[in-house]
Amino acid sequence: MDDLRKKLKELLIDRLKFEDMTPDDIKDDEPLFAGGLGLDSIDALEIVVMLETEFGIKVKNESAARDNFHSISSLADFVKDRLADEQRAQV
């Protein structure tokens, strides 16, 4: 399992209080909302806060969140892209 994906799963489990869940219970491509884990808009806000506190990533608009919070895979790609953008901006 990709380290970033595993970390994201662990953070979601911790932040959203999924007490009886392990990272292995969350499939990389399983939808986080609408079916899948069944997260809601409050959970989406918690993900935004998590990304900011854990990775220093600011999510500026709702459409960016909607497009990138589909699954653990898409969330991991979003984090990697944002961190790479920040790294390039510092050079």
N, C-alpha and C positions, 0 to 999 in steps of 0.2 A: 504494500500500500504506500503510495506517495506520502512523504512526510507532511507536506502542507495539507493534503486532504485529511490525513489522520488528525492533525492538529485542529483543523476546522471542525471535524466531527466531535472531537473532545470538547472544544469550546462551546459548540451548540448544545451538547448534552449538559454541560455545566451551567451555561447561562440560561437555558430554557428549562432547567430542572427535570430532565428526562432521567429520573433516578434508576429505573430498571433497564436502561439501554446502554449498550457498549458501542464503540466506533464500528465494530464489525456488523452491527445491526442496521447500519445506514449504508445503503448502496450508493456508489459514486454517482450514478445517473438517475437515481430515484428522485422524483419531483419533491421539492421541499414544501411546496404549497399545493393546493387543489389535488387531493389524493395524496399519495406518498406519505410524508410525515404529517400533512394536514396543518401546516403552520398558517398563521393569520397575520393581519397587518401589524398587530402589536409585536409579534415575533420578528417581523421584518424590521421594525424599529430597533429591536434588541440586536439584530444582526448588524445594522448600521453602527450602533454604539460599539459593538464588539470589534468591528473592523477598524474603527477609529482608535480605540484604546489599545488593541493588540498589535495593530500594524501601522497606525498613523495614517490610515486611508480615509479620506472624506468622500462620502457619496453625495454628490451635489443635486441629483434630481431623481424623481420617482421612476422615470423610464429607465435610467441606468440600473436602478435596483431591480426593477421588474425583469429586465433582460438578463441580468447577471446572477440573480438569486434563484434561478430555476432549479439547480441541483448542486451537490457538492462539487462536481466536476466544473460546472460553469462558475461557481463561486471561487474555486481555486485558480482558474484561469484569470478571472477578474483581479484577484489579489496579486498574482504573478505579474500581470500586465501593469498594474498600478505601481508596484514596487520597482519594476524595471523602468517605468517612465520617470519615477522620482530619482532613481539612480542616474539616469541619463541627464536629467536636469541639473544634477549636482556637478557633473563633469564639465 
